[in-house]
Amino acid sequence: MKKIFLTSYFAGTTEIFTQFAAANSITSKKVLYIPTASNVEEYTGYIDEGKETLEKLGFTIEEFDIAQGSKTAALSKIASAEILFIAGGNTFYLLQELKDKHLLLPIREKINSGLPYIGESAGAIILAPDIEYNKIMDTPTAAPKLTNYTALDVVDFYTLPHYIEEPFTETVQTTFKTYRNKLKLIPISNSEAIVVSDSNYSIVRRP
């Protein structure tokens, strides 16, 4: 059964995550943390915030940058992961690196088999069938080796993070207006999360 937690901002949805972990009987405290999408970003404060939040919740973090590691190492890390967390940043760069290390299929299979997954911003978007819709918010030029936008295809919807949140207000609204009648867009603010259990999902707001 799928156990998926998608958020715009992990540090801002701690209470929702705690409820999610309890509801899904997630007992492991070891998280494989993938910060790769942040490699091409100027602001990366959310990375430290996310890791600090996990540590406060009692989790042990194993950080692994897909761009720096070998394909063999990356496959091994994914295979042994107990909880997978893919952090935010540039979604196109993230997809490029996942494809470069041939990780889409093993990650998809692990998540579909019940591996608890936490996706923050880009890490949430990447679960969609395709990420082309994110061109308005992200710059594809950060991923010069990327030849197509086919992504993990674990969910049938398209997460739109940071909805009506600065500094993304304008680009998020433009994305929503452009694709709302074309794709199954699910917009979430920084205080909301999408919780997926098998084929069902719900939007949960911070108490």
Sine and cosine of phi, psi and omega as CSV:
sin_phi,cos_phi,sin_psi,cos_psi,sin_omega,cos_omega
0.00,0.00,0.71,-0.70,0.01,-1.00
-0.92,0.39,0.67,-0.74,0.06,-1.00
-0.76,-0.66,1.00,-0.03,-0.18,-0.98
-0.83,-0.56,0.73,-0.68,0.03,-1.00
-0.83,-0.56,0.92,-0.40,-0.05,-1.00
-0.91,-0.41,0.77,-0.64,-0.10,-0.99
-0.61,-0.79,0.41,-0.91,0.13,-0.99
-0.98,0.19,-0.59,0.81,-0.17,-0.99
-0.52,-0.86,0.98,-0.20,-0.13,-0.99
-0.86,0.51,-0.68,0.73,-0.04,-1.00
-0.89,0.45,-0.35,0.94,0.00,-1.00
-1.00,-0.06,-0.01,1.00,-0.04,-1.00
-0.77,-0.64,0.54,0.84,-0.05,-1.00
-0.85,0.52,-0.71,0.70,-0.04,-1.00
-0.90,0.43,-0.63,0.78,0.03,-1.00
-0.90,0.43,-0.66,0.75,0.00,-1.00
-0.90,0.43,-0.65,0.76,0.02,-1.00
-0.86,0.52,-0.67,0.74,0.05,-1.00
-0.91,0.42,-0.66,0.75,0.02,-1.00
-0.88,0.48,-0.73,0.69,-0.02,-1.00
-0.88,0.47,-0.66,0.75,0.01,-1.00
-0.92,0.38,-0.69,0.73,-0.04,-1.00
-0.91,0.41,-0.48,0.88,-0.03,-1.00
-0.98,-0.20,0.19,0.98,0.04,-1.00
0.79,0.61,0.70,0.71,0.03,-1.00
-0.99,0.13,0.95,-0.30,-0.08,-1.00
-0.98,-0.22,-0.37,0.93,0.02,-1.00
-0.90,0.44,0.56,-0.83,0.02,-1.00
-0.89,-0.47,0.29,0.96,-0.03,-1.00
-0.93,-0.36,0.87,-0.49,-0.06,-1.00
-0.92,-0.40,0.78,-0.62,0.17,-0.99
-1.00,0.04,0.92,-0.38,-0.13,-0.99
-0.97,-0.26,0.86,-0.51,-0.05,-1.00
-0.95,-0.32,0.97,-0.26,-0.03,-1.00
-1.00,-0.07,0.12,0.99,-0.21,-0.98
-0.76,0.65,-0.66,0.75,-0.06,-1.00
-0.87,0.49,-0.37,0.93,-0.04,-1.00
-0.99,0.13,-0.14,0.99,-0.08,-1.00
-0.84,0.54,-0.52,0.86,-0.08,-1.00
-0.96,-0.29,0.27,0.96,-0.01,-1.00
-0.97,-0.22,0.57,-0.82,0.06,-1.00
-0.97,0.25,-0.71,0.71,0.01,-1.00
-0.99,-0.13,0.82,-0.57,-0.03,-1.00
-0.73,-0.68,0.35,0.94,-0.03,-1.00
-0.85,0.52,-0.48,0.88,-0.01,-1.00
-0.91,0.41,-0.37,0.93,0.03,-1.00
-0.92,0.40,-0.79,0.61,0.04,-1.00
-0.88,0.47,-0.64,0.77,0.01,-1.00
-0.89,0.46,-0.68,0.74,0.00,-1.00
-0.90,0.44,-0.69,0.72,0.00,-1.00
-0.93,0.38,-0.65,0.76,0.04,-1.00
-0.89,0.46,-0.63,0.78,0.03,-1.00
-0.89,0.45,-0.70,0.71,0.03,-1.00
-0.87,0.50,-0.70,0.72,-0.01,-1.00
-0.90,0.44,-0.63,0.78,0.04,-1.00
-0.90,0.44,-0.48,0.88,0.02,-1.00
-0.99,0.10,0.00,1.00,0.07,-1.00
1.00,-0.05,0.24,0.97,-0.02,-1.00
-1.00,-0.01,0.53,-0.85,0.12,-0.99
-0.99,-0.14,0.74,-0.67,-0.09,-1.00
-0.96,-0.29,0.76,-0.65,0.19,-0.98
-0.92,-0.38,0.94,-0.33,-0.06,-1.00
-1.00,-0.01,0.71,-0.71,0.00,-1.00
-0.60,-0.80,0.86,-0.52,0.04,-1.00
-1.00,-0.06,0.92,-0.39,-0.05,-1.00
-0.86,0.51,-0.59,0.81,-0.04,-1.00
-0.91,0.41,-0.50,0.87,-0.05,-1.00
-1.00,-0.04,-0.46,0.89,-0.04,-1.00
-1.00,0.10,0.28,-0.96,0.04,-1.00
-0.98,0.20,0.26,-0.97,0.06,-1.00
-0.87,0.49,-0.68,0.73,-0.01,-1.00
-0.88,0.47,-0.71,0.71,0.01,-1.00
-0.90,0.43,-0.66,0.75,-0.01,-1.00
-0.89,0.45,-0.71,0.70,0.01,-1.00
-0.89,0.46,-0.63,0.77,0.01,-1.00
-0.91,0.41,-0.68,0.74,0.00,-1.00
-0.89,0.46,-0.70,0.71,0.00,-1.00
-0.91,0.43,-0.66,0.75,-0.04,-1.00
-0.89,0.46,-0.57,0.82,-0.07,-1.00
-0.99,-0.13,0.00,1.00,-0.06,-1.00
-0.89,0.45,0.63,-0.77,0.07,-1.00
-0.98,-0.22,-0.54,0.84,0.15,-0.99
-0.61,-0.79,0.73,-0.68,-0.02,-1.00
-0.93,-0.37,0.79,-0.61,0.02,-1.00
-0.84,-0.54,0.89,-0.46,0.10,-0.99
-0.94,-0.35,0.88,-0.47,-0.11,-0.99
-0.99,0.10,0.08,-1.00,-0.08,-1.00
-0.99,0.13,0.06,-1.00,-0.05,-1.00
0.58,-0.82,-0.60,-0.80,0.01,-1.00
-1.00,0.03,0.89,-0.46,-0.09,-1.00
-0.92,0.40,-0.58,0.82,-0.03,-1.00
-0.94,0.34,-0.67,0.74,0.08,-1.00
-0.89,0.46,-0.67,0.74,0.03,-1.00
-0.86,0.51,-0.73,0.68,-0.01,-1.00
-0.89,0.45,-0.65,0.76,0.04,-1.00
-0.83,0.55,-0.73,0.69,-0.04,-1.00
-0.94,0.33,-0.60,0.80,0.06,-1.00
-0.89,0.46,-0.67,0.74,0.00,-1.00
-0.95,0.33,-0.61,0.80,-0.01,-1.00
-0.87,0.49,-0.55,0.84,0.00,-1.00
-0.98,-0.17,0.18,0.98,0.05,-1.00
0.83,0.56,0.74,0.68,-0.09,-1.00
-0.98,-0.20,-0.17,0.99,-0.06,-1.00
-0.86,0.52,-0.77,0.64,-0.04,-1.00
-0.90,0.44,-0.77,0.63,0.00,-1.00
-0.88,0.47,-0.59,0.80,0.04,-1.00
-0.93,0.38,-0.70,0.72,0.02,-1.00
-0.85,0.52,-0.72,0.70,-0.02,-1.00
-0.90,0.43,-0.66,0.76,0.00,-1.00
-0.90,0.43,-0.71,0.71,-0.01,-1.00
-0.91,0.42,-0.69,0.72,0.00,-1.00
-0.91,0.41,-0.37,0.93,0.01,-1.00
-1.00,-0.02,0.00,1.00,0.09,-1.00
0.92,-0.39,0.06,1.00,0.06,-1.00
-0.89,0.45,0.85,-0.53,0.04,-1.00
-0.86,0.51,0.77,-0.64,-0.07,-1.00
-0.81,-0.58,0.74,-0.67,0.10,-1.00
-0.89,-0.45,0.86,-0.51,0.02,-1.00
-0.87,-0.49,0.86,-0.52,-0.02,-1.00
-0.95,-0.32,0.88,-0.48,0.04,-1.00
0.81,0.58,-0.96,-0.26,0.03,-1.00
-0.84,0.55,-0.57,0.82,0.03,-1.00
-0.93,0.37,-0.34,0.94,0.09,-1.00
-1.00,0.05,-0.68,0.73,-0.01,-1.00
-0.87,0.50,-0.61,0.79,-0.11,-0.99
-0.90,0.44,-0.28,0.96,0.00,-1.00
-0.98,0.20,-0.20,0.98,0.00,-1.00
-0.94,0.35,0.25,-0.97,0.05,-1.00
-0.89,0.46,-0.51,0.86,-0.12,-0.99
-0.41,-0.91,0.53,-0.85,-0.04,-1.00
-0.92,-0.39,0.22,0.98,-0.03,-1.00
-0.84,0.54,-0.54,0.84,-0.01,-1.00
-0.87,0.50,-0.29,0.96,-0.06,-1.00
-1.00,0.02,0.10,1.00,-0.01,-1.00
-0.87,0.50,-0.47,0.88,-0.03,-1.00
-0.95,0.30,-0.55,0.83,-0.02,-1.00
-1.00,-0.01,-0.55,0.84,-0.06,-1.00
-0.89,-0.46,0.36,-0.93,0.04,-1.00
-0.98,-0.20,0.89,-0.46,0.01,-1.00
-0.92,0.40,-0.32,0.95,-0.03,-1.00
-0.91,0.41,-0.23,0.97,0.07,-1.00
-0.95,0.31,-0.17,0.99,-0.04,-1.00
-0.79,-0.61,0.95,0.32,-0.08,-1.00
-0.90,0.43,-0.36,0.93,-0.02,-1.00
-1.00,0.00,-0.08,1.00,-0.06,-1.00
-0.98,0.21,0.83,-0.56,-0.06,-1.00
-0.97,-0.23,-0.29,0.96,0.08,-1.00
-0.45,-0.90,0.17,-0.98,-0.13,-0.99
-0.93,-0.36,0.26,0.97,0.06,-1.00
-0.90,0.44,0.79,-0.61,-0.11,-0.99
-0.92,-0.40,-0.49,-0.87,-0.12,-0.99
-0.94,0.34,-0.50,0.87,0.06,-1.00
0.83,0.56,0.71,0.70,0.03,-1.00
-1.00,-0.05,-0.51,0.86,0.05,-1.00
-0.87,-0.49,0.34,-0.94,-0.04,-1.00
-0.99,-0.13,0.18,0.98,0.02,-1.00
-0.87,-0.49,0.10,-0.99,-0.08,-1.00
-0.83,-0.55,0.96,-0.29,-0.04,-1.00
-0.93,0.37,0.73,-0.69,0.08,-1.00
-0.88,-0.48,1.00,-0.05,-0.08,-1.00
-0.98,0.21,0.22,-0.98,0.07,-1.00
0.87,0.50,0.59,0.81,-0.06,-1.00
-0.91,0.42,0.84,-0.54,-0.05,-1.00
0.81,0.58,0.70,0.71,0.04,-1.00
-0.82,-0.58,0.73,-0.68,0.08,-1.00
-0.94,0.35,0.57,-0.82,0.02,1.00
-1.00,-0.04,0.42,0.91,-0.12,-0.99
-0.98,-0.21,0.04,1.00,-0.15,-0.99
-0.78,0.63,-0.78,0.63,-0.08,-1.00
-0.92,0.39,-0.74,0.68,-0.04,-1.00
-0.93,0.36,-0.57,0.82,0.04,-1.00
-0.92,0.40,-0.70,0.72,0.00,-1.00
-0.91,0.42,-0.62,0.78,0.04,-1.00
-0.90,0.43,-0.68,0.74,0.04,-1.00
-0.88,0.48,-0.70,0.71,-0.01,-1.00
-0.88,0.47,-0.72,0.69,-0.02,-1.00
-0.91,0.41,-0.57,0.82,-0.03,-1.00
-0.95,0.31,-0.62,0.78,-0.16,-0.99
-0.91,-0.41,-0.03,1.00,-0.12,-0.99
-0.88,0.47,-0.47,0.88,0.02,-1.00
-0.99,-0.16,0.05,1.00,-0.03,-1.00
-0.93,-0.38,-0.55,0.84,-0.07,-1.00
-0.78,-0.62,0.32,-0.95,0.07,-1.00
-1.00,0.09,0.98,0.20,-0.04,-1.00
-0.98,0.19,0.68,-0.73,0.09,-1.00
-0.84,-0.54,0.99,-0.12,0.02,-1.00
-0.98,0.19,0.66,-0.75,0.07,-1.00
-0.69,-0.73,0.60,-0.80,0.06,-1.00
-0.99,0.12,-0.04,-1.00,0.02,-1.00
-0.96,0.27,-0.12,0.99,0.02,-1.00
-0.91,-0.40,0.29,0.96,0.02,-1.00
-0.82,-0.57,0.33,-0.94,0.05,-1.00
-0.60,-0.80,0.44,-0.90,0.14,-0.99
-0.97,-0.22,0.85,-0.53,0.01,-1.00
-0.96,-0.29,0.85,-0.53,-0.03,-1.00
-0.93,-0.37,0.80,-0.61,0.07,-1.00
-0.80,-0.59,0.96,-0.27,-0.09,-1.00
0.87,0.50,-0.88,-0.48,-0.03,-1.00
-0.99,-0.16,0.07,1.00,-0.01,-1.00
-0.97,-0.25,0.55,-0.83,0.05,-1.00
-0.64,-0.76,0.40,-0.92,0.06,-1.00
-0.57,-0.82,0.47,-0.88,0.06,-1.00
-0.99,-0.16,0.83,-0.56,-0.07,-1.00
-0.89,-0.46,0.75,-0.66,0.01,-1.00
-0.98,-0.18,0.57,-0.82,0.03,-1.00
-0.85,0.52,0.74,-0.67,-0.02,-1.00
-0.86,0.52,0.00,0.00,0.00,0.00
